[in-house]
Amino acid sequence: MDRTFEQLFSRRPDREENGIFYFNAGNDGDFFTESDIDYWRTTGFRESLSRRTFWENPASRHLISAAGQADSPVIELACGPGMGLLPSIKRENPLLPCMATDANALVLQEWKQYLEDNKTYEQLSFAQFSAFDIPLKSDSVPAYSSFIGLSSTRRGEDGYRLALSEVRRTLSPEGLLYAIENEWTDIPAILGLFEKMNQKPWTIFCEKQTSWHDRFLENGFEIISEQPYDYRSLRADDNELGKAASAFGVDVGLKFTAYLVKKR
């Protein structure tokens, strides 16, 4: 197992088991079912490893190429069942030391077992921790990557600020964050849909909405590059908001933007 990242830990893990470092992440991770696990094992992980979307989209291709060519170890934040940008980064530079992290231990356990069974990837480490409490030394991390890992953090704007403060604290002075994050579009239209449904808006829509562009700047980062990546309309089979949008003919959704940033 690659030990590149152990020297960056600011404290001892609660335990190391089967090559995974465990830090107490509380209840910050997602909840998954047995059917989720079965899908990962039979289909999900294989599709994530073979996905070429990040290579084919110019915005994400720019990030992947930059990360691979920089030759600096990369830590994926909140990798989830898709492993974020790491599969594409490893395809760009197979020997680059990388570490997949997530607050959910099950995701990491399943990923590690799948990769071992399929003899995939060298120099890949695993650590279970939350982006709200990153157990790494200040000014030590060469690079982070995130595919909606930051966007998926909980606690709304307070959670975003906390995660960004931890990323900024731990990034080295010349360290980089390669990120694709998403944000809701047309909040007035979304609030109008909740009114039509006679329902109270979700908490996230009751907060002051801030773009990721502004979040980065307000939390001490410099944006090196920023490119539109994708837009995804909410569908009727997504959730009740999607059903309402379809029923009333309103297009609401999430826009995705690719960022390369460093701390100021």
C-alpha atoms as one frame of an Amber mdcrd trajectory, in Angstrom:
protein
   0.000   0.000   0.000   1.262   3.505  -0.823   2.143   5.470   2.341   2.602
   8.888   0.691  -0.135  10.629   2.645   0.599   9.395   6.172   3.191  12.119
   6.661   0.440  14.705   6.113  -1.800  13.491   8.956  -2.129  15.985  11.787
  -3.255  13.292  14.217  -3.256   9.535  14.473  -6.201   7.754  12.827  -8.707
   6.103  15.139  -7.629   2.928  13.404  -6.133   1.528  10.217  -7.920  -1.501
   8.861  -7.379  -3.289   5.555  -5.398  -0.332   4.255  -8.030   2.305   5.097
  -7.333   5.070   7.606 -10.377   5.829   9.766 -10.992   9.172  11.440 -14.198
   9.883  13.318 -16.538  11.532  10.798 -19.707  11.351  12.909 -22.890  11.515
  10.829 -21.567  13.743   8.061 -21.677  11.042   5.383 -24.516   9.816   3.192
 -26.633   6.768   3.981 -26.642   3.857   1.535 -28.752   0.709   1.265 -28.013
  -2.884   0.266 -29.444  -2.168  -3.179 -26.959   0.697  -3.548 -24.096  -1.632
  -2.702 -25.306  -4.262  -5.165 -25.473  -1.629  -7.910 -21.928  -0.456  -7.172
 -20.563  -3.974  -7.328 -22.322  -4.984 -10.532 -22.473  -1.763 -12.506 -21.630
   1.521 -10.768 -17.927   1.110 -10.068 -17.221  -0.340 -13.503 -18.981   2.580
 -15.189 -17.109   5.093 -13.039 -13.777   3.598 -14.054 -14.630   3.546 -17.755
 -16.349   6.940 -17.855 -14.902   9.260 -20.478 -17.159  12.250 -19.802 -14.450
  14.182 -17.979 -12.043  13.598 -20.858 -14.520  14.604 -23.546 -15.710  17.844
 -21.928 -13.137  20.637 -22.508 -13.708  22.214 -19.085 -13.055  19.036 -17.121
 -10.338  17.894 -19.534  -8.443  21.062 -18.632  -8.559  20.138 -14.929  -7.623
  16.477 -15.498  -4.665  17.369 -17.699  -3.433  20.003 -15.263  -3.681  17.624
 -12.300  -1.945  14.776 -14.098   0.845  16.873 -15.542   1.513  18.734 -12.279
   2.758  15.420 -10.855   1.717  16.433  -7.325  -0.193  13.971  -5.103  -3.959
  14.559  -5.199  -6.588  14.052  -2.479 -10.192  13.639  -3.655 -12.732  15.202
  -1.285 -15.991  13.331  -0.614 -15.324  10.895  -3.450 -18.653   9.054  -3.072
 -19.617   6.013  -5.156 -18.345   7.709  -8.326 -14.800   8.327  -6.989 -15.009
  11.914  -8.284 -12.240  13.018 -10.622  -9.709  10.401  -9.481 -10.367   7.720
 -12.151  -9.733  10.276 -14.878  -6.691  11.730 -13.107  -5.241   8.233 -12.681
  -5.861   7.540 -16.355  -3.900  10.691 -17.172  -1.059   9.761 -14.802  -1.332
   6.135 -13.568   1.584   6.384 -11.127   0.446   9.633  -9.481  -0.113   9.085
  -5.726  -3.766   9.810  -4.938  -6.016   9.413  -1.915  -9.772   8.868  -2.002
 -11.618  10.257   1.012 -15.218  10.241   2.155 -17.098  10.551   5.439 -18.880
   7.284   4.620 -16.658   4.305   5.448 -18.777   1.841   3.463 -18.090   3.617
   0.176 -14.344   3.380   0.743 -14.476  -0.257   1.837 -16.446  -1.255  -1.242
 -14.230   0.743  -3.581 -11.033  -0.706  -2.146 -12.314  -4.271  -2.396 -13.508
  -3.746  -5.972 -10.185  -2.268  -7.072  -8.232  -5.072  -5.419 -10.433  -7.724
  -7.016  -9.918  -6.143 -10.415  -6.211  -5.387  -9.884  -6.765  -1.725 -10.689
  -4.598   1.263  -9.687  -1.283   1.545  -7.984  -0.464   4.245  -5.447  -4.025
   4.857  -4.281  -4.740   5.393  -0.583  -8.029   5.612   1.326  -8.997   7.697
   4.346 -12.370   8.133   6.002 -12.966  11.678   7.223 -15.318  14.600   6.797
 -14.478  17.772   4.885 -15.657  19.596   8.017 -12.695  18.233   9.985  -9.770
  17.389   7.726  -7.106  15.556   9.771  -4.180  16.920   7.773  -1.461  19.378
   8.695  -1.853  23.044   7.848  -0.171  24.180   4.638   0.685  20.595   3.663
  -1.573  19.346   0.854  -0.212  19.694  -2.714  -3.609  19.294  -4.403  -7.265
  18.508  -3.794  -9.852  17.425  -6.336 -13.617  17.442  -6.040 -16.538  16.518
  -8.248 -19.437  18.104  -6.337 -17.748  16.900  -3.158 -17.910  20.399  -1.699
 -21.381  20.993  -3.128 -22.617  17.839  -1.389 -21.541  18.893   2.095 -24.347
  19.395   4.584 -25.414  22.357   6.768 -26.014  24.778   3.898 -23.858  27.882
   3.586 -22.361  27.302   7.051 -21.217  23.871   5.896 -19.719  25.254   2.691
 -17.769  27.870   4.651 -16.504  25.298   7.141 -15.364  22.901   4.405 -13.678
  25.699   2.467 -11.899  26.923   5.601 -10.516  23.406   6.133  -9.415  23.112
   2.512  -7.721  26.508   2.689  -6.026  25.710   6.006  -4.543  22.450   4.753
  -3.551  23.454   1.203   0.131  24.219   0.801   0.987  27.812  -0.202   1.286
  26.710  -3.842  -1.375  23.992  -3.560  -4.268  23.740  -6.000  -7.915  22.700
  -5.878  -9.311  21.099  -9.040 -13.076  21.238  -8.602 -16.341  20.879 -10.474
 -19.150  22.181  -8.275 -22.842  22.814  -8.846 -25.455  25.332  -7.775 -29.175
  25.808  -8.274 -30.405  28.186 -10.940 -33.497  30.428 -10.949 -34.330  30.388
  -7.242 -37.443  32.579  -7.726 -38.871  29.929 -10.086 -38.101  27.202  -7.532
 -39.799  29.160  -4.739 -42.767  29.648  -7.056 -43.031  25.885  -7.537 -43.135
  25.305  -3.788 -45.903  27.897  -3.571 -47.860  26.074  -6.251 -47.345  22.828
  -4.295 -48.566  24.496  -1.101 -45.335  23.403   0.582 -42.665  25.145   2.598
 -39.433  25.458   0.560 -36.523  23.236   1.503 -34.142  24.858   3.969 -31.435
  25.356   1.356 -33.742  27.582  -0.696 -34.573  29.739   2.330 -30.942  30.760
   2.756 -29.191  33.568   0.944 -27.916  31.992  -2.259 -24.216  32.387  -3.052
 -22.407  31.202  -6.162 -19.305  29.030  -5.919 -17.417  31.842  -7.614 -18.269
  34.141  -4.704 -17.772  31.413  -2.091 -14.211  30.850  -3.250 -13.402  34.551
  -3.269 -15.090  35.233   0.076 -13.227  32.367   1.745  -9.715  33.339   0.784
  -9.157  31.698  -2.596  -7.913  33.012  -5.921  -9.660  31.700  -9.030  -7.097
  30.732 -11.671  -9.638  29.451 -14.194 -13.418  29.089 -14.319 -15.314  27.365
 -17.131 -18.948  26.222 -17.570 -19.070  22.435 -17.409 -22.713  21.323 -17.671
 -26.329  22.054 -16.881 -28.761  19.443 -15.610 -32.503  20.084 -15.618 -34.476
  18.563 -12.773 -36.541  15.615 -14.039 -39.901  14.349 -12.917 -38.389  11.118
 -11.597 -35.781  12.961  -9.481 -38.022  14.138  -6.643 -41.232  16.003  -5.882
 -39.737  19.304  -7.014 -38.892  17.736 -10.349 -42.441  16.441 -10.644 -43.798
  19.929 -10.008 -41.407  21.474 -12.526 -42.553  18.979 -15.153 -46.231  19.462
 -14.319 -46.048  23.275 -14.538 -43.632  23.408 -17.456 -40.875  25.156 -15.510
 -37.203  24.430 -16.191 -35.147  24.436 -12.991 -31.901  22.698 -12.424 -28.238
  22.745 -11.503 -25.383  24.352 -13.361 -21.919  22.821 -13.017 -18.733  24.886
 -13.227 -15.104  23.760 -13.415 -12.702  25.685 -11.193  -8.967  25.729 -10.699
  -8.221  27.705  -7.549  -5.473  28.322  -5.013  -5.505  30.049  -1.653  -4.569
  33.681  -1.332
